[in-house]
Amino acid sequence: MNADSLILPGLSNIADDYDGILCDVWGVIHNGVRVNPGATEALSRFRDKGGRVVLITNAPRPNPPIYEQLESLGFPRHAFDSIVTSGDVTFALLHAHEGDTVVHIGPDRDYSLYEGTGLNVVSDASEAPDGGLIVCTGLFDDTSETPEDYHARFEGLIARDFSMVCANPDLVVERGDSLIWCAGALARDYAAMGGKVQILGKPYKPIYDQALGELEKLSGKPADKSRVLAIGDGLPTDIRGAHTQGLDVLFITAGIHGADFGETEAPEEELVKKRLADEGLMARAAMPRLAW
């Protein structure tokens, strides 16, 4: 391996430079169907040497269901310390609207987001007053719908001056071998059509503040950003967010951008460097999949 190589064989090459890791979940640890065994080993080995690992995900629900999902997929609890979700950040924001009626756009599984908020949650906007709030966690059915299916609905909501809170900034995620539309794509279109949108989660600051706060609680001392590594596969979310927050980045290239860099398991370094430069981003290192 060239000393100046961006692409590394494993986390062990740089692990000693860091005390803490903020690691993306979907696209790095699993693809919605299968766990990446290399990620299990890498994060477990990092913790074995005294490092702390906080998982940071744009999942639109508070973190308890994410612990359950990881367990069901076979990702072991000893590979990480705690989880911070976009839903955790959204939950905190929704408390300011206690007693209000909000319109939910997303699957039923995301209703745990509202537990304890004191909100009246409806899925039919006719039951909510004009000028209200939409909370978007995804598509109602991401197996069959596309963002275009929502445009007529959005025209009516915008005409009634609804604002949207987007609880998951991701545009797409991998589910097995397919790409699935996420809430970020709906928020993008709502804004493009003239709607007011507030987007939470990566790449925005509040989720990083909360995740760094977790590292501080775990270590008992202030987090030194120069000793924290962010790991992710999404350029507009994981990589941009970490870069904007002044964190070193390990870019996992075989995730949602896997087709952009040549052979998925052997990415072309120059293509990776060019894409990062074109996006105005930097990475400490890259590898196709997280491994030790």
Protein Blocks (a to p, Z undefined) as FASTA:
>chain_A
ZZkbmbdfbfklmmmmpcbdcddfehplpgojaccfklmmmmmmmmmnopacddddfbfb
dfklmmmmmmmnopafklpfbdcdfklmmmmmmmmmgoiacddeddfklmmmmgonlpac
dfbfklpcehiacddfbdfblmlpcfklmmmmmmmmmmnopacddfbfbfbdcehjaccd
dfklmmmmmmmnopacddedjfbfklmmmmmmmmmmmnopacdfklcccddfbfklmmmm
mmmnopacdddfklmmlmmnopfklccfklmmmmmmmnopacfbdcfbdcZZ
